[in-house]
Amino acid sequence: MKIKLYLAHPFDNRKELREWELGFEKRTGINLVNPFYDTERKDVEIIDLGIVGRYEKLIPKEIVERDLDIIKNCNGVVGFITGSISYGTIMEITYNYLLLSLHGTHPNYLIITNGHENHPWLKHHATKIFTSKEDFETWIINKNNMEKKNE
C-alpha cells in the first residue's frame, strides 16, 4: 500500500518545503499531499505573482473543508513547525490528532526546527517528533523497510 501523508506547513515556507517534498517523494516513494500545490488552489499562483495579497480573494470555507477532506483521506500528517506563524498548520495538526484519537490511525509526525520540540502542546499532539527533515526521512525509510520485511 502506498503511503500518503498530508504536508502541513507555514505559507511562508511553502517554496523551500515544496523543493524538499518533491525530492522526498522520489527518495521514499511516499506521497506527500501539499495543500498549496497539489490541490485545485488557484490563489497561491496569483499571490506568488504579486497580483493579490496573501489573504485577498480567499474563500475560507472552500479552502478549509477541502484540506480537512484531504487529511481524512491520508494516512497521517507531516507537520512542520518552523517558527513562522501558521495558524493553519496548528489547526491541521490538531484536527489530525482528533482523527487519531477517534480512529487510532492518523499519526502526526512533527518536524520542529525552531527549538520548541519540548513544548507540551506539541508533544501531546505528536505521534513522533523530529528536529530535522533528515531525521524524519531516515526514520520513515527504516520504518517502511521493517514493515515490508514483516509482510
Secondary structure, 3 states (H helix, E strand, C coil): CCCEEEEECCHHHHHHHHHHHHHHHHHHCCEEECCCCCCCCCHHHHHHCCCCCCCCCCCHHHHHHHHHHHHHCCCCEEEEECCCCCHHHHHHHHHHHHHHHHHCCCCEEEEECCCCCCCHHHHHHCCEEECCHHHHHHHHHHHHHHHHHCC
